[in-house]
Amino acid sequence: KERIEKIKSCHQTLKDQLEIDSTYRNVMAYLIQTRKIDPDIVLNGIKKGEIAQITMYGYKSVAFISKEMGLYSCICRRAISSSSSFKGDFKGCNYDLGWRVFPDNAKTAGISPGAKIYAFEGYIDMLSYRTLAKQQGKDLSNDIFVVCGSVSKYKCVVNAAKEYSRDVVICFDNDKAGIELGNSLEKELAELGNVKVSKEFSVSDRKSTRL
């Protein structure tokens, strides 16, 4: 009951701040042309309501949206114009959940027994990883992706591992914070007893896909 009440409260707080534009043209150009994200991944995210274009403080921005039980749980935004580098989370995000991206058929088919949980610091990191995986012929269509928002908010990964009892791949950045907190996350996951953990620390390029 407490969890549901928190989800409802977060939903209303986030909904009050969100006003989605009627077009996605700027966001598509930013993600596909500037960030080199696979077009099909972008279009699917828009179709599922996980990627949207918004205008805040006069700047066109991309919003990354996560829902739980059909209710808003986390929303972050980043400006997409060359005149602003702002990025941040909406007030009221539920960091117990983070941003969760499930397989397209999860509602009808459930989560595959062999599915893994891939954990990321940022949403674009996740999109870039999926882009490179597709280019390399790696099938991630049955897996779950969890975005923390920042490495210090990794508790959402532990919660997802508890809820779904799936192995976890930590894909934090290969910097001091990413390595240290990735190791801390690994230790907490190991305490669950039934979760295998692997790590794929990576380097992010601001203007291209994750390498």
Secondary structure, DSSP 8 states (H G I E B T S, - for coil): -HHHHHHHHHHHHHHHH--B-S--HHHHIIIIIIS---HHHHHHHHHTTSEEEEEETTEEEEEEEEEETTEEEEEEEEE-STT---EEE-TT--TTT-EEE--TTHHHH---TT--EEEESSHHHHHHHHHHHHHTT---TT-EEEE-SSGGGTHHHHHHHHHH---EEE--BSSHHHHHHHHHHHHHHHTTSS--EEE--B---TTS---
